[in-house]
Amino acid sequence: MKDILHFSHANGFPASTYRTIFAELADDYELRYIERIGHDRRYPVTRDWPHLVEQLLDDIGSRYERPVWLVGHSLGGYLSLMAALKKPQWVRGVVMIDSPIIAGWRSGALRASQWAGLDERLSPAAATRNRRTRWVSRDEVWRHFHDKPAFARWDERMLSDYIDHGIPQAGADGERALAFDRQIEYLIYRTLPHTLGPRLAHGSPVPLGFLAGTRSREVRQVGLDATRRAARGRIEWLEGSHLFPMERPIETARALQRMLNSLKAEEGGLPRDSMALAKSA
């Protein structure tokens, strides 16, 4: 029986964008995911994302009978860690992909900037508010993104899947529209959690690993001191930006395999053959 890997996507990129990575992992893992986090009205986007964590946990609790591996990119990495903090008995381990833990003075600075409304300038939130949402055809979408420097670095398979699943056909005339609501994307950026530092003061309750991009602006801004402590040094660097999974999907899948194999050696404590006992706890 394959291990279950539940993947959570980055903000603005539906899970099917990562299909190239999923294909590389499919021989060893049963892949599952929520296609668009934050788009279920039962789980609104609010400060520190408690309802998004609830959405992830409800999905895990309703679909699986045994503990799972949680892997997430950016937004998805944070949600995976927060889900593990809340229900560690449901989780075998977590791999965060370029989701550096915000702690210490940076956490205080983030909280202050959120209250003052200054955080918008420090994240992609401002650009998100005016993001284009419609195109006349798939060819126009391809040209629009392929010509942008950030997207020009993407593996073409990843870009193709993003266009097909993130900007699907919206009408019989071939018009395309963003699947990820830009207001939801904006709210997610504006409500980043700043409470993870204290919650990890005594370490992670499950094995934790971290994959970082060598040119990630997010990692440079936040630093990795808190992440390194929580992951007990289990950090691997991959060439690329914050979106290195899109730029180097095969290398990312191989790094995930290595990290998951490393975390398996760290497992212990709760019996892992059934979630029945865990759910009754």
N, C-alpha and C positions, 0 to 999 in steps of 0.2 A: 504494500500500500504506500502510495506517494505521500510525502509530507505536504501539508497545505500551506501555501504562501498567499497571504492576503496583501495586495499591493494598493497603496494610496497615492494618487497623482499629485503633481504640483498645481498651484493655483493657475487656473485658466486653460489647463491642458487635460481634456478628458482622458480617462485611463486607456482607451484604445489607441491613443497616440503612441503608447509604449509596446505595441504588438511585436515589434522586432525583438525587443528584449524578452518578452514573454515566450516567444518561440524558442529562444536559446535555453530557457529554463524549463521548458515543458516536459522534457524527458525525466526530470528528477522531482518536479513539484507540480501539484495541482494548483493552478493559478486562479485566483478569484479577486474581485475588486468591485467598488462602487464606481459606476461610469462617470458621474459628475457629482462630486461632493458639494453640499450646500444648496442643492436645487430642490430638495424636498421641504415643503413648507412646514412640516412637523419639526424640522431641525434648523431654525433660523441662525444666521450669522450674528453673533454678539461678541462682546469683548472677552478675550481669552478662549473663545471657541468651545464652551461647554457643550453646546448642542451638537456641534460637529463631532466631538468625541463620542457623544451619546449615539449619534447616527452610525458611527463606525462600530461601536460596541453592540448596538442592536442588530446590526447586520451579521456580526460574528456570532452572537448568541443565538440567532435564529437559523443559522445555516450549518453550523459545525457541531460535532459531538466530541471533538478532541482539540487540544490546544494547537495553536497555529503560529507560524512565523509571520511577523508583520514587517513589511518593507515599505518605505515611503520616500518620495522625492519632495524636498522643500516643504510646502504645506503638509504633504502626506507623511513626511518623516516626523514632524511635530505631533501630528494626530496619532501616529502609531505609538510614539513614546508616551503620550498622555493616556492613551487607552491602556497601555501596559501598566502605568502607574495606578490606574483605577482598578483594573482587573488582571493582576499579574498571573493569577491561576489559569487564565485563558490563553496565555501567551508563552510560547517557547523562547522567543528572543525577538529583538528588533534590530533592523538595519536602517539607519537614517542616511539619506543621500543628500548631501549638501544642505543640511538643516542644522546649522550650528546653534547650540544652546545659549540663549541670552541670559546672562546672570551677572551678579555683582553690580558695579556702577552703571554698566550698560543697560541693565534691566531697569534701574531707576531712571536713567535718561530716557529710555523708551516710554516708560509710564508718563513721565512729565511731558514729553513731546506729544503723546496721544491726547492728553488733557488739553494741551495748548493748541492742538491742531497742526503742529509743525512736522509730525511724522510723515505727512503726505509728500513732503519734499525729499525725504530720505529713502523712499521706496518707489516702486513702479506705479503706485496708486494714482498719481496725478495723470500720467499718460493713459491709464486705464479708463478714466472718466470719459475721454474723447476718442476711445478706440473705434476704428471703423468696424462696422458690423455686417455689411452686405457687399456682395460682389455679383457681377452679372453672369459669371461662368467660372468653372473650375480652372480654366486656363488663366483667367485674370487673377484668381487667388494665387495660383502657382507663381506667376510673374511678380505679384505684389510682395510675397514673402521671400522668394528666392533672391530678389534683388536687395533685400535688407541685409546689412552686414552680419547681424546676429544670427539670422536664419540661414545665411549663405554657408555657415559652418556646419549646418545640420547634415547628418546622413540623409540621403534622398529618400530612403525608405521611411524614415521617421517623419519627414516633412510630408510625404504622400499620405501617411496614415493620419497626421494631424489635419490635413485638408479634408480627407474623407470623413473623419469622425468628429473633428472639431469645428468644421465649417461645412456641414452637409448641404445637399440640395434642399432648397426651401420652397421651390415651386416648379410647375411643369415646364416653365421656360428656361430651366437650368440655373436660375439665380441661387446663390449660396448665402448662408447666414451663419453667424457665430452661434455655436451650440451652448457655449458657456456665457451666461448672462454677465455683461460687463459690470453691472451694479453689484452683483454678488462678488465678482472678482475684486472690485474696488473695496467693498466692505471687509473682505478677508484680509487684504493688505492693511487696512486701517485698524484691525483688531488683533494684531499679533500678540501672542501670550507673553507676559513678562514675569510669570510666577514659577517658571520651571527651576530656576536656581535653588530656591529654598526647598522645593519638593524633591530635589535630588541631593540634598545635603548629606544623606547617608548612603548615597549610591543608587544605582538602578536595581529594581527588584528582579529583573530578568537580564540575561546576557544582552549586551548592547554593542553594536559596531557602527562605524561611521565611514562613509566614502566622501571624499572632498575633491573639488575641482582645483587644479593648480592656479587657475586664473579667476577663481570665484570672487566677485566683489563682495558677496554676502559673507563669505568666510573672512575676508580681510576686515570688513566692518565690525563683525562680532567677535572675532578671535576664536581660538579653539581651547582655551584653558579649561573652561567648564565642561566642554564636550570630551576632552581628553580624560578628565577625571571620571566622568560618568561612564565612559567606554573603557576605562582602565587601559588606555593606550591603544585600543584596537581601532586604528585609523589607517586607511589606505588612500593614497593620493592618485588621482587620474588626471591626465592632461585635459584641460578644457575649462570652460566657464561654469557658472552656476547651472547651466543647461547641458553639462557634459554628457548626460545619458542620451540626449538627442543628437549630440555631435559624434559620440563614440558608443553606439548601443552594444556592439559585440564585446568590446572591452569592458563595458559596464556590467554586462551579464556575467562575464568571467570573474570580475571582481566580486560580484554578489555571491557567486558560487564559492569562491575562496572564503569570503567573510562568513557566510552561513556555515560552512564546514568548520571554521574556527569556533563559532558560537556553539555548535553542537557539542564540542568538547567541554564547554563551560556549563552545560545543563546540570541541574540537580534539584533536590527538594521535592516539589509536588510530583506525584506520579503522572506520567505523560500519556497513558494509554486511554484515558477517558476524561471527558469534561463533566460527567454527571456529578462527581464529587465536588468539582470546582464550582459548578453552578449552584450547588446547595450551600456553599460557604457564605 
